[in-house]
Amino acid sequence: MQEFSVVDPATGIRLQRVEEDTLPALKIVLPGQPPSDPGILVLFPELVTAREPGKTNSRQLYLYRPGTQGTRPAWRRDGQSLEYEMKLAGGVRLIARATLETDGIGYHYDFINGSSAGYDMIQAVTDPRMISPYFRDVRLQRTYVDHKDGFDLLA
């Protein structure tokens, strides 16, 4: 199996495809860390929703699941970018690209609607998960969730 990864020559940051999952996910590994380090797991995307004209509720076209889930999309490497294409529910095709840039990682999603349904909006949510012991998400430590009976800390 071909490994899909790119490395920034100046910083040594590595962006690579997660091999354990068939659905698209990436791993960001900092310089000096071993390949076994969990780094930052990026669900690429975590989910995709779309809203049809005149409707208020969105329809879920895609939801990430870990592990073996169907067929892995066709990935390709282009310079400092990793890109794939896959079909979503409802006849929508997704082309997703992650580019390792000098100041971070850029994520880009293109949608091609091959169905008879029109959409006012399609949204992809990218989910970076700080799972390495070297990272922690300080924003989640002070993020609250609103419940009917009050607020609770999210993390």
Sequence and secondary structure as in RCSB ss.txt:
>XXXX:A:sequence
MQEFSVVDPATGIRLQRVEEDTLPALKIVLPGQPPSDPGILVLFPELVTAREPGKTNSRQLYLYRPGTQGTRPAW
RRDGQSLEYEMKLAGGVRLIARATLETDGIGYHYDFINGSSAGYDMIQAVTDPRMISPYFRDVRLQRTYVDHKDG
FDLLA
>XXXX:A:secstr
    EEE TTT  EEEE SS SS EEEEE TT  TTS  EEEEEEEEEEEE TT SS EEEEE  SS  S   EE
EEETTEEEEEEE GGGEEEEEEEEEETTEEEEEEEEEE SS   SEEEEEEEEEE STT   TTGGG EEEETTE
EEE  
